[in-house]
């Protein structure tokens, strides 16, 4: 017994064995991730084939869904020739075992998953009491209905003139209104006082005592006084004719320049925004490389030592590989446990459930840098101290005086009494998450003087926060 314990301790204390086990687990995880689109290994599937009039831009690996939930994938897509010369697409589908047997009155239709062209097959289950397809059977083409409508067909309903007009309108309105949300709010707020003030002004102008008619008569007198210089104006137009006559020699070039200017400008309007993500990602990539490149002079000797030790260690892995045989035997026994597929399915379900939450929270860091700021502020909170320890850094802000102020209990949010006694709180600021305004509002809100604010402030506060390029430190 003593010899067995010492041998076990020697194995667990071996860094080579621990590293090998860690590497093996990583390889298995990568293998499972790589094969996720084609279905997890060791998971039984219900295989069917289905015919449809055309593949409608489907590709291998596209999902098959029921009610929005993924129930299978497309394993392969083949073409089947017909007697009339028109081919039919044949899908090889791998469905969840829970769908066996699929009712023969079930229908399929190809749907768009996004505006970028990604597709999936939507399965509508039929009557569960109807007969079902056996594994390997082929669903006939008549079960693909209704006929799907592609986004290209919808867009093609607009002729070239309508598309050009819509494009110019969107470009004009977008350029004119971009970044002017606060100004529009101010305009709407000031229109009512403007109309109230315009009413007496219009009444005065309509009054006969204003002599508005005389104003126009005086304009005629002004024109008669300008008449003596009519010759000078005629000479001006004559000189302009001389200038344009000189330009007539290069008229073809000018015509070509004018005709090519609109498509050139339109190309710039279309292409420059598409280059922004590439330039933005390139800047972020090189910015993230800077810390690593800066540490190379100091880490190069360490890396050299690591390679030197690796050259000595790798020859020893031959015997290690022999000892790994028992580890693989244990893994094979583990994979045959019927509880393993159940656990894997639950992990997949958990991942699908967590996906919307991660999609909503990802811009909080990737666009607004809030997670980094939280960690930085937390570290600075206890960054000062002496040999006895550290202490917290804080400052006391005295609440303003007035009814319902923040210094004590209140019956309602503070809303007056003095210039400073207005509650400003924004429990759910915009963080550029899906469904929100594209802005990093938390920490960037304007302080609305003399007004209570219990929600997001008007306008777009931008996407720049502390720690990002262009932010004021």
Secondary structure, DSSP 8 states (H G I E B T S, - for coil): -HHHHHHHHHHHT-HHHHHHHHHHHHHHHHHHHHTSTT--TT--EEEEEEEES--TT--TT-EEEETTEEEEEEEEEEEE--TTS--EEEEEEEEEGGG-SEETT-EEEEEESSTTS-EEEEEE---TTS-EE-TT-EE-GGGB-S----HHHHHTTS-HHHHHHHHHHHHHHHHHHTT-HHHHHHHHHHHHHHHHHHHHHHHHHHSGGG-HHHHHHHHHHHHHHHGGGHHHHHHHHHHHHHHHHHHGGGHHHHHHHHHHHHHHHHHHHHHHHHHHHHHHHHHHHHHHHHHHHHHHHHHHHHHHHHHHHHHHHGGGHHHHHHHHHHHHHHHHHHHT-HHHHHHHHHHHHHHHHHHHHHHHHHHHHHTT-HHHHHHHHHHHHT-EEETTEEE----------STT-TTS--SS--B-SSTT-B-B--TT--BS-TTS-SSB-TTT----TTS-B-S--SS---S--TTSTT---
